[in-house]
Amino acid sequence: AVVSTQSGHYAGDYTCSVSYANIGSATSAPLNLVVVGFRVPLTDLAVTTGSSVTLRCDVTPHNTCNNNVQWRRNNVLITNSVEHVVTEFDSVDEGVYTCSTECLGLTITSSARVEVSEHVVTVTPDTVSGNVGDRVTVTCAAPGDSVTRTLEWWSDDAE
């Protein structure tokens, strides 16, 4: 049996047994369950113009999958390799990137939207006032995740 899932938790050998009242029991031959999927599924990205983008289609277990990985952008075939690199990302490179491969007769795919962001940083609220000792909350947000970006606060009037 082959299952496509994000977790290998269910992989292993299984046996089915049945008991009959006053007669006895029967046991099946062992069944080996192989779970195929992506080590790290693709996730949506916001990238800046000119940056380098590397997308990997890393499947598990490797020995059960063929090496024919296909990359598509907006459903158009762009390359056949485990990794796809765009060295100077621009708005023409935006779109939905999908990698697919075949493992034990199953076609598995992973997709992500990759789009250009022009260093968009938002602060909310845009104006804050209060009295000395008041507590205020201000939020700074930018595209990306904590691995690909760092947010910092500073003041020109810091003493």
Buried (B, 14 or more C-beta within 10 A) or exposed (E): EEBBEEEBEEBEEEEEEEEEEEEEEEEEEEEEEBBBBBEEBBEEBBBEEEBEBEBBBBBBBEEBBEEEBBBBBEEEEBBEBBEBEBEEBEEEBBBBBBBBBBBBEBEBBBBBEBBBBEEEEEEEEEEEEEEEEEEEEEEEEBBBEEEEEEEEEEEEEEE
